[in-house]
Amino acid sequence: MPPLPYILAITLILLTTATLRLIYILPALHRRRPAPRKRGTPTHLLIVLGSGGHTAEMLSLLAPLNPAHYTYRTYVTGSGDDFSAERAHEFERRLVAKNAEEKEKSEPVSLAHRDGKGTTGISRSDYSIHTVPRARQIHQSLLSSPLSSLRCLCACLRLLYWHPNGYPDLILTNGPATSLILILAATILRYFAFLPVVGPAAQSARGRTVSGTMRVVYVESWARVKRPSLSGRIIVWCGLCDRMLVQWKGLQDRGWGEYKGVLVR
């Protein structure tokens, strides 16, 4: 049996290594400017939707989105939230119509395309909607919440790790409980980025590395005037997001994030 000093020394080395690794990957503790991207490089955007107001604000925030810049979009909803999934489908249909209208204004349309075919410029394989178990149901007991959160975490890990388009380049969220678990899953994958990637993610050039991917932008709800939501506070306290945007200047003055004006209409 090894002497106690050796066991303590090995334990201390492992703990120090694990801590340094955590400091290296946490955005708030080790901010790195993303590597410049070549024009036209495919970009994978992951959007977390939540019931009710979260989804309405998020889709309002995405209204100016240019599909030529964010070439693939993944929407994540909680189980039972059919409303958010339908709103995402509706948003994508409007995005196609808007893109087609702008394309018709900038380019002459031949008679062969006046039936509407070939004018959208977007394939319907450019987005997908995924459902994960809810981290916590409404009025759910706090005693059972850890178990449901663990199920949600496993589902988020599978979604990120096995996504056919590789890891998302950017995760955009505005605070539903599911987003906290998904960001935790992304942090875990970034932590173990030195391990080999297998499965569909390995078939994508962007899926072979976590470096520069899964950057997190958290947009606090417009309804939060004096203090961020619980999800926002946890994400800031734990240093899990690359940028936190707030929509009231008072929140920036209190050190909660960057004020860029009102982002939803």
ChimeraX attribute file (.defattr): number of C-alpha atoms within 10 A of each C-alpha:
attribute: neighborCount
match mode: 1-to-1
recipient: residues
	/A:1	4
	/A:2	6
	/A:3	7
	/A:4	8
	/A:5	9
	/A:6	10
	/A:7	12
	/A:8	11
	/A:9	11
	/A:10	11
	/A:11	12
	/A:12	12
	/A:13	12
	/A:14	12
	/A:15	12
	/A:16	12
	/A:17	12
	/A:18	13
	/A:19	11
	/A:20	11
	/A:21	14
	/A:22	18
	/A:23	15
	/A:24	16
	/A:25	21
	/A:26	18
	/A:27	19
	/A:28	18
	/A:29	14
	/A:30	13
	/A:31	12
	/A:32	12
	/A:33	7
	/A:34	10
	/A:35	8
	/A:36	7
	/A:37	9
	/A:38	7
	/A:39	7
	/A:40	10
	/A:41	11
	/A:42	15
	/A:43	20
	/A:44	24
	/A:45	21
	/A:46	25
	/A:47	24
	/A:48	26
	/A:49	30
	/A:50	26
	/A:51	16
	/A:52	12
	/A:53	14
	/A:54	20
	/A:55	23
	/A:56	17
	/A:57	21
	/A:58	22
	/A:59	19
	/A:60	15
	/A:61	16
	/A:62	15
	/A:63	13
	/A:64	9
	/A:65	12
	/A:66	12
	/A:67	17
	/A:68	14
	/A:69	14
	/A:70	18
	/A:71	18
	/A:72	19
	/A:73	21
	/A:74	19
	/A:75	19
	/A:76	25
	/A:77	26
	/A:78	25
	/A:79	14
	/A:80	13
	/A:81	15
	/A:82	13
	/A:83	13
	/A:84	25
	/A:85	23
	/A:86	12
	/A:87	15
	/A:88	24
	/A:89	15
	/A:90	12
	/A:91	16
	/A:92	17
	/A:93	13
	/A:94	13
	/A:95	20
	/A:96	19
	/A:97	17
	/A:98	14
	/A:99	19
	/A:100	18
	/A:101	13
	/A:102	12
	/A:103	15
	/A:104	14
	/A:105	10
	/A:106	9
	/A:107	8
	/A:108	8
	/A:109	14
	/A:110	9
	/A:111	7
	/A:112	9
	/A:113	10
	/A:114	10
	/A:115	8
	/A:116	11
	/A:117	9
	/A:118	13
	/A:119	18
	/A:120	18
	/A:121	14
	/A:122	17
	/A:123	10
	/A:124	12
	/A:125	9
	/A:126	14
	/A:127	18
	/A:128	15
	/A:129	16
	/A:130	14
	/A:131	18
	/A:132	20
	/A:133	20
	/A:134	25
	/A:135	23
	/A:136	19
	/A:137	15
	/A:138	6
	/A:139	6
	/A:140	10
	/A:141	10
	/A:142	9
	/A:143	8
	/A:144	11
	/A:145	15
	/A:146	13
	/A:147	13
	/A:148	16
	/A:149	20
	/A:150	15
	/A:151	16
	/A:152	24
	/A:153	24
	/A:154	15
	/A:155	19
	/A:156	25
	/A:157	20
	/A:158	13
	/A:159	19
	/A:160	21
	/A:161	23
	/A:162	18
	/A:163	18
	/A:164	15
	/A:165	21
	/A:166	24
	/A:167	28
	/A:168	26
	/A:169	20
	/A:170	20
	/A:171	24
	/A:172	22
	/A:173	27
	/A:174	28
	/A:175	24
	/A:176	24
	/A:177	20
	/A:178	26
	/A:179	27
	/A:180	23
	/A:181	23
	/A:182	25
	/A:183	24
	/A:184	17
	/A:185	22
	/A:186	25
	/A:187	22
	/A:188	14
	/A:189	18
	/A:190	23
	/A:191	18
	/A:192	13
	/A:193	15
	/A:194	11
	/A:195	10
	/A:196	9
	/A:197	16
	/A:198	12
	/A:199	13
	/A:200	14
	/A:201	20
	/A:202	20
	/A:203	14
	/A:204	15
	/A:205	11
	/A:206	20
	/A:207	25
	/A:208	16
	/A:209	19
	/A:210	21
	/A:211	16
	/A:212	16
	/A:213	20
	/A:214	24
	/A:215	23
	/A:216	22
	/A:217	17
	/A:218	23
	/A:219	22
	/A:220	28
	/A:221	24
	/A:222	18
	/A:223	13
	/A:224	13
	/A:225	15
	/A:226	13
	/A:227	15
	/A:228	20
	/A:229	17
	/A:230	13
	/A:231	19
	/A:232	26
	/A:233	15
	/A:234	13
	/A:235	20
	/A:236	19
	/A:237	12
	/A:238	13
	/A:239	17
	/A:240	25
	/A:241	22
	/A:242	20
	/A:243	18
	/A:244	21
	/A:245	21
	/A:246	26
	/A:247	22
	/A:248	22
	/A:249	18
	/A:250	15
	/A:251	20
	/A:252	17
	/A:253	11
	/A:254	10
	/A:255	9
	/A:256	21
	/A:257	23
	/A:258	17
	/A:259	17
	/A:260	12
	/A:261	11
	/A:262	14
	/A:263	18
	/A:264	15
	/A:265	10
